[in-house]
Amino acid sequence: MSADFHPVLSRRRFIGGAGVGLSSVAFSHLLGAEAMGASTGGQRSHFPAKAKRVIWLFMHGGPSHVDLFDPKPELIRHAGRPLPESFGPVETRRKVAQNPLLGPVKPFRPRGRSGIEISDFLPHMAELADEMCVIRSCHGDSVNHPQSVYQMNTGSILMGKPSLGSWVAYGLGSDNQNMPSFVVMPDPGGGLKGGPPAWGNGFLPATYQGTTMRPGENPILHLNPAHDRSPARQRATLDLVNRFNALHQERRGEDTHLDARIRSYELAFRMQTAAPDTVDLSQESEATKNLYGLDQPVTREFGTRCLLARRMIERGVRFVQLYSGDTNGWDAHEDVLKNHTDYAARTDKPVAGLIRDLKQRGLLEDTLVIWGGEFGRMPMSEKGVGRDHNPWGYSTVLFGAGVKHGHVHGATDDIGLRAVHDKVHVHDLHATILHLLGMDHESLTYRHNGRDERLTDVAGHVVKGILT
């Protein structure tokens, strides 16, 4: 190789034919899976797992637990009055602590054989009460969106830590070498508070960051090869790139990152066969599409992403995260009734359709589905009809593998302000999710700056009360 040859520049020139965006996706998947030693097929679990995969339905903005899953008769009784002094001082983002209490804006009703009370906001999900495990005692550490989004996703209110999906990908790898192990589908409106670091890899190798799928007909950029590139021509291009990389590696000894880069191009090539089938919804029956609400304008967008999530986990994707809510999302400062009517209408039927579809296909038995946001809402009113952020007590709902069905765990106080019984901190929730996936949260570590880092830092307990 001549002295004036520039391997990096040359690789970039040649890889253009295979699709730079797709190569980046592949590199993100393989950098660790191949070079850093991450296994595939669950070989690194610490004990037998009840869940093989996760679908996380993230309701961005903070859905109101006291209007959806946590009925409070005392809040109804005291509505219109100031917060009783017996509840003590309250840390709020806005000055609402002394505002009148606001009762639930829609009625709650007992649902199913379990009798779990669920709001009329969610009629379709309410029909699945006997499949739910409702944790009513979740709590976190920040009243602000970005910090709470980070904490719910990464365990820390600080930006830059690895996300839960990244830890799962690091710990378990992928069930399909032709697909990424961690996929994220943001709301098409964009504007997530905190941004992409919420699904970032932090200090873990770049392979473990979430692979973003975009809305529309081309969820993965550069997936389809150029019309003038035959498979044989692409194969020849990749072979040439790999030869350049091999020459580059010969001069530098063992370079695991470069070795992974070489292999990533191979995955990019394979994904051009596997990924189009994954996102091709024409293979689904009309009955299935209608189950997710694809036949209705208001539910079509979120329903499409829910259906894609099912198709991805069927094909070995380990962790799929869907976001509902753009810049503001479920952030009901102005008017809870208007805001939650809108977002519940968009998501309620698709979520219920996803659960029903997973169950009838036998996938719910080993799939964990999570529904929830970064925090809940205050029982005090804001502007008379809205609610401020509440991280001190809120609800998260689980379905599927390894969790009790038709079960309620924990409780907030009489008005839904703070978690008081069987409290579940974000660290506890994360420890429990990892446990269901067969991983000990204290043993899943990564050496960083001389310290064995973990998702739950130095905290977290498995919530045994929700496990089957």
C-alpha positions as a printed Julia matrix, in Angstrom:
468×3 Matrix{Float64}:
   0.0     0.0     0.0
   1.51    3.34   -1.06
   2.52    5.99    1.48
  -0.07    8.46    0.18
  -2.98    5.98    0.37
  -5.69    7.06    2.87
  -7.62    3.98    4.03
 -10.43    5.83    5.79
 -11.12    8.08    2.84
 -10.97    5.16    0.45
 -13.35    3.09    2.57
 -15.85    5.95    2.61
 -15.7     6.25   -1.16
 -16.34    2.58   -1.74
 -18.98    2.03    0.91
 -21.22    4.65   -0.66
 -22.61    2.02   -2.98
 -23.85   -0.07   -0.07
 -25.59    2.79    1.7
 -23.81    4.83    4.38
 -26.87    5.07    6.65
 -27.43    1.33    6.66
 -23.74    0.72    7.31
 -23.95    2.95   10.36
 -26.87    0.92   11.69
 -24.93   -2.24   11.14
 -21.8    -0.85   12.75
 -23.8     0.21   15.8
 -25.0    -3.36   16.13
 -21.79   -5.24   15.5
 -19.1    -3.11   17.11
 -19.73   -4.8    20.43
 -21.59   -7.93   19.41
 -18.62   -9.12   17.43
 -15.6    -7.23   18.71
 -16.45   -6.66   22.36
 -17.6   -10.2    22.96
 -21.33   -9.77   23.5
 -23.11  -13.04   22.92
 -26.33  -13.72   21.11
 -29.38  -15.79   21.89
 -29.42  -15.1    25.63
 -26.18  -16.97   26.39
 -25.1   -14.41   28.98
 -28.18  -14.44   31.2
 -27.4   -15.07   34.85
 -30.38  -17.39   35.41
 -33.37  -18.66   33.43
 -35.36  -15.73   32.06
 -39.13  -15.38   32.07
 -38.97  -12.66   29.4
 -36.98  -12.97   26.2
 -37.72   -9.49   24.92
 -39.22   -6.1    25.85
 -41.59   -3.64   24.18
 -41.6    -0.32   26.04
 -44.48    2.05   25.26
 -43.16    5.37   26.58
 -45.86    8.01   27.1
 -43.69   11.11   26.88
 -44.74   14.14   28.89
 -46.1    12.47   32.01
 -49.56   10.86   31.9
 -51.72   11.66   34.93
 -51.95    8.62   37.19
 -54.81   10.16   39.18
 -56.8    10.44   35.94
 -55.91    7.03   34.47
 -54.85    4.22   36.84
 -54.93    5.52   40.42
 -58.46    6.4    41.65
 -58.6     8.63   44.74
 -62.0     9.09   46.44
 -60.41   11.57   48.87
 -59.23   13.68   45.96
 -62.83   13.87   44.77
 -64.0    14.75   48.26
 -61.45   17.54   48.71
 -61.62   18.86   45.12
 -61.67   22.63   45.0
 -59.96   23.0    48.39
 -56.29   23.74   49.11
 -53.89   20.91   49.9
 -54.28   20.04   53.62
 -51.28   21.09   55.71
 -50.92   17.52   56.92
 -49.3    16.63   53.58
 -46.39   18.95   54.34
 -44.31   21.0    51.89
 -44.37   19.94   48.23
 -41.6    20.46   45.7
 -43.18   21.49   42.41
 -41.81   22.81   39.13
 -44.35   25.63   39.12
 -45.99   27.39   42.04
 -49.02   25.14   42.33
 -48.59   23.74   45.85
 -51.34   25.98   47.27
 -53.67   25.7    44.3
 -57.04   23.97   44.77
 -57.09   20.2    44.38
 -58.5    18.89   41.11
 -60.52   15.67   41.1
 -60.21   13.09   38.31
 -61.6    14.57   35.13
 -63.18   11.28   34.0
 -64.76    8.54   36.13
 -63.02    5.33   37.18
 -64.78    1.97   37.01
 -63.9    -1.56   38.2
 -62.79   -3.68   35.24
 -62.68   -7.4    34.59
 -62.68  -10.17   37.15
 -59.83   -8.48   39.01
 -61.88   -5.33   39.56
 -58.95   -3.0    38.88
 -60.3     0.52   38.62
 -59.34    2.21   35.37
 -60.45    5.52   33.92
 -62.87    5.99   31.04
 -59.98    7.63   29.18
 -58.77    4.11   28.27
 -61.76    1.93   27.34
 -59.73   -0.52   25.22
 -56.92   -1.02   27.7
 -59.54   -1.31   30.46
 -60.85   -4.44   28.77
 -57.44   -5.99   29.48
 -57.46   -5.29   33.22
 -57.01   -8.99   33.96
 -53.77   -8.97   31.94
 -52.33   -5.94   33.74
 -49.89   -5.53   36.57
 -50.39   -1.93   37.73
 -47.63   -0.46   39.89
 -49.21    2.54   41.64
 -46.2     3.44   43.78
 -43.46    4.44   41.33
 -41.31    7.44   42.2
 -38.25    9.3    40.88
 -35.99   12.2    41.75
 -36.67   15.19   39.48
 -39.64   17.41   38.66
 -38.21   18.34   35.24
 -38.78   16.52   31.96
 -35.22   15.99   30.65
 -33.85   14.73   33.95
 -36.85   12.45   34.5
 -36.73   11.14   30.93
 -33.06   10.34   31.47
 -33.73    8.68   34.82
 -36.56    6.52   33.53
 -34.42    5.48   30.57
 -30.93    5.33   32.08
 -31.37    5.29   35.87
 -29.7     8.69   36.24
 -31.03   12.24   36.05
 -27.73   13.16   34.35
 -27.3    12.97   30.59
 -24.81   10.51   29.16
 -25.49    7.22   30.95
 -26.38    4.05   29.03
 -30.08    3.44   28.51
 -31.93    0.35   29.7
 -32.2    -0.89   26.12
 -28.44   -0.49   25.71
 -27.77   -2.46   28.89
 -30.07   -5.23   27.66
 -28.33   -5.31   24.29
 -24.95   -5.39   26.05
 -26.03   -8.16   28.4
 -27.95  -10.4    26.04
 -27.04   -9.48   22.49
 -29.4   -10.24   19.62
 -31.47  -13.27   18.67
 -30.95  -12.44   15.0
 -27.59  -11.56   13.48
 -29.42   -9.87   10.6
 -31.19   -7.28   12.8
 -30.19   -4.79   15.52
 -30.87   -5.83   19.12
 -32.27   -2.44   20.27
 -34.67   -0.4    18.13
 -36.33    2.93   18.96
 -39.36    4.47   17.22
 -39.71    8.14   18.28
 -42.94   10.06   17.92
 -42.99   11.54   14.38
 -43.67   14.95   15.95
 -40.18   14.83   17.46
 -39.19   17.02   20.36
 -38.46   14.45   23.08
 -37.39   16.32   26.22
 -33.77   15.3    26.6
 -33.43   14.04   23.04
 -31.64   10.95   21.67
 -29.35   10.52   24.73
 -32.44    8.89   26.27
 -31.71    5.83   24.13
 -27.96    6.34   23.89
 -25.18    3.95   24.79
 -23.42    6.3    27.24
 -20.07    4.78   28.19
 -20.95    1.42   26.63
 -19.53    0.77   23.14
 -21.45    2.52   20.36
 -22.91   -0.75   19.17
 -25.42   -0.7    22.03
 -27.19    2.58   21.26
 -30.76    2.35   20.01
 -31.21    2.1    16.25
 -33.79    4.71   15.25
 -36.61    3.79   12.92
 -38.33    6.74   11.29
 -42.01    7.17   10.36
 -43.18    6.76    6.8
 -42.53    4.28    4.03
 -38.76    4.08    4.64
 -38.25    3.46    8.38
 -34.55    2.63    7.89
 -32.6     5.04    5.71
 -30.62    3.63    2.77
 -32.06    0.17    3.35
 -32.82   -0.46   -0.3
 -29.82   -0.62   -2.63
 -29.56    1.8    -5.53
 -31.43    0.62   -8.6
 -28.18    0.25  -10.56
 -26.51   -1.91   -7.86
 -27.1    -5.62   -8.32
 -26.45   -7.98   -5.37
 -23.36   -9.25   -7.18
 -22.02   -5.72   -7.61
 -22.66   -4.89   -3.96
 -20.94   -8.13   -2.93
 -17.91   -7.16   -4.99
 -17.88   -3.66   -3.48
 -17.96   -5.01    0.05
 -15.26   -7.54   -0.7
 -13.04   -4.73   -1.97
 -13.72   -2.6     1.11
 -12.92   -5.55    3.35
  -9.59   -6.08    1.57
  -8.66   -2.43    2.2
  -9.63   -2.81    5.83
  -7.6    -5.99    6.17
  -4.53   -4.22    4.76
  -5.09   -1.38    7.2
  -5.43   -3.83   10.1
  -2.21   -5.68    9.23
  -0.21   -2.56   10.15
  -1.94   -2.09   13.49
  -2.11   -5.55   14.99
  -5.27   -6.64   16.78
  -7.81   -3.82   16.55
 -11.17   -5.12   17.7
 -12.97   -1.93   16.67
 -11.72   -2.23   13.1
 -12.55   -5.92   13.06
 -16.1    -5.04   14.07
 -16.24   -2.37   11.37
 -15.32   -4.97    8.77
 -18.05   -7.29   10.01
 -20.56   -4.44   10.16
 -20.53   -4.1     6.41
 -21.48   -7.75    6.17
 -24.46   -7.15    8.47
 -25.48   -4.18    6.33
 -25.54   -6.47    3.34
 -27.61   -9.09    5.19
 -30.06   -6.49    6.52
 -31.0    -5.58    2.97
 -32.64   -9.0     2.84
 -34.02   -9.26    6.39
 -35.15   -5.72    7.21
 -37.48   -5.04    4.26
 -39.53   -8.05    5.22
 -39.78   -6.74    8.79
 -41.28   -3.4     7.79
 -43.53   -4.76    5.04
 -47.02   -4.51    6.54
 -48.68   -5.7     3.34
 -48.13   -9.22    4.68
 -50.6    -8.54    7.52
 -54.3    -9.33    7.22
 -56.87   -6.56    7.26
 -58.24   -7.96   10.53
 -54.83   -7.6    12.16
 -54.36   -4.07   10.83
 -57.79   -3.1    12.12
 -56.97   -4.61   15.51
 -54.2    -2.01   15.82
 -56.41    0.79   14.49
 -54.77    1.19   11.1
 -58.24    1.65    9.6
 -58.81    4.89   11.56
 -56.9     8.17   11.01
 -56.56    8.96   14.71
 -54.97    5.6    15.61
 -53.19    4.77   12.35
 -49.81    6.31   13.15
 -49.27    4.83   16.62
 -50.95    1.59   15.58
 -48.5     1.2    12.71
 -45.56    1.52   15.08
 -47.11   -0.97   17.51
 -47.55   -3.46   14.68
 -43.95   -2.9    13.56
 -42.84   -3.57   17.12
 -44.55   -6.96   17.06
 -42.96   -7.81   13.72
 -39.52   -6.83   15.02
 -39.64   -8.94   18.17
 -40.85  -11.87   16.05
 -37.61  -11.52   14.09
 -35.27  -11.45   17.06
 -35.04   -7.78   18.03
 -34.46   -7.88   21.77
 -35.69   -4.45   22.92
 -38.14   -2.14   21.15
 -39.11    1.28   22.47
 -42.0     3.38   21.12
 -42.61    6.98   22.12
 -46.03    8.62   22.22
 -45.94   12.39   22.5
 -44.03   15.11   20.66
 -42.47   18.19   22.31
 -45.23   18.4    24.91
 -46.99   15.07   24.59
 -48.95   14.07   27.71
 -47.73   17.22   29.5
 -51.17   18.44   30.6
 -50.37   21.83   32.16
 -53.14   23.63   30.33
 -56.07   21.21   30.27
 -55.96   17.56   31.39
 -59.26   16.67   29.75
 -58.29   18.03   26.34
 -54.72   16.73   26.41
 -55.44   13.22   27.66
 -58.52   12.83   25.46
 -56.28   13.47   22.46
 -53.37   11.21   23.43
 -55.52    8.43   24.85
 -57.52    8.38   21.62
 -54.31    7.97   19.61
 -52.82    5.2    21.72
 -55.51    3.28   23.64
 -56.73    1.01   20.84
 -53.25    0.33   19.38
 -51.87   -0.63   22.8
 -54.79   -2.97   23.46
 -54.43   -4.36   19.92
 -50.74   -5.07   20.52
 -51.46   -6.96   23.75
 -54.25   -9.0    22.14
 -52.13   -9.79   19.1
 -49.13  -10.86   21.18
 -51.37  -13.08   23.3
 -53.09  -14.82   20.41
 -49.72  -15.52   18.8
 -48.27  -16.96   22.01
 -45.73  -14.14   22.25
 -47.03  -12.48   25.41
 -45.83  -15.48   27.43
 -42.2   -14.42   27.01
 -42.53  -10.74   26.07
 -42.6    -7.97   28.69
 -44.65   -4.91   27.68
 -44.18   -1.69   29.66
 -46.6     1.29   29.57
 -45.73    4.54   31.33
 -44.08    7.95   31.22
 -41.29    9.79   32.99
 -43.58   10.8    35.89
 -47.21   11.49   36.79
 -49.2    14.66   37.55
 -49.95   16.63   40.7
 -53.33   16.37   42.46
 -53.35   20.17   42.71
 -54.75   22.08   39.77
 -52.84   24.34   37.42
 -54.82   27.12   35.76
 -57.92   25.43   37.15
 -58.0    22.52   34.69
 -54.38   21.42   34.22
 -51.79   19.59   36.34
 -48.08   20.07   37.03
 -45.38   17.35   37.05
 -45.31   14.78   39.84
 -42.29   12.45   40.23
 -43.1    11.61   43.86
 -45.83    9.09   43.06
 -47.16    7.72   39.76
 -48.2     4.56   37.92
 -46.47    2.2    35.51
 -48.31   -0.72   33.88
 -46.73   -4.04   32.91
 -48.1    -6.86   30.76
 -46.83  -10.28   29.88
 -43.89  -12.4    30.85
 -43.26  -13.06   34.5
 -45.58  -10.49   36.08
 -48.82  -11.08   37.94
 -51.99  -10.53   35.93
 -54.94   -8.54   37.24
 -52.72   -7.25   40.02
 -52.17   -3.88   41.7
 -48.93   -3.24   43.56
 -48.28   -0.41   46.0
 -50.16    2.8    46.62
 -49.85    6.55   46.75
 -51.33    8.59   49.59
 -55.01    9.54   49.78
 -54.75   12.18   47.06
 -52.09   10.64   44.81
 -49.29   13.02   45.78
 -46.6    10.64   47.05
 -45.88    6.91   46.94
 -46.37    5.57   50.47
 -46.88    1.79   50.35
 -44.58   -0.78   48.68
 -42.71    2.05   47.02
 -40.97    1.35   43.7
 -38.12    3.67   42.79
 -36.93    3.82   39.18
 -33.89    1.75   40.23
 -36.24   -0.93   41.58
 -38.22   -0.96   38.34
 -35.02   -1.36   36.31
 -33.73   -4.12   38.61
 -37.01   -5.97   38.15
 -37.01   -5.65   34.36
 -33.46   -7.02   34.19
 -34.45   -9.82   36.57
 -37.31  -10.83   34.27
 -34.79  -10.97   31.42
 -32.59  -13.33   33.43
 -30.02  -10.76   34.55
 -28.88   -9.79   38.04
 -28.74   -5.99   38.09
 -25.79   -6.09   40.51
 -23.81   -8.42   38.23
 -24.51   -6.71   34.91
 -21.56   -4.29   34.98
 -19.16   -2.49   32.67
 -15.71   -1.25   33.67
 -15.53    2.5    33.12
 -12.94    4.92   34.54
 -11.78    2.32   37.04
 -15.27    1.57   38.37
 -17.69   -1.27   37.66
 -20.71    0.71   36.49
 -24.23   -0.66   36.41
 -27.71    0.51   35.41
 -28.93    0.77   39.01
 -25.72    2.39   40.35
 -25.53    1.35   44.04
 -29.29    0.99   44.56
 -32.28   -1.01   43.36
 -34.18   -4.07   44.57
 -36.2    -6.57   42.57
 -39.91   -5.98   43.22
 -40.8    -9.55   44.13
 -44.41   -8.67   44.88
 -45.24   -8.35   41.18
 -43.53  -11.55   40.02
 -45.3   -14.82   39.24
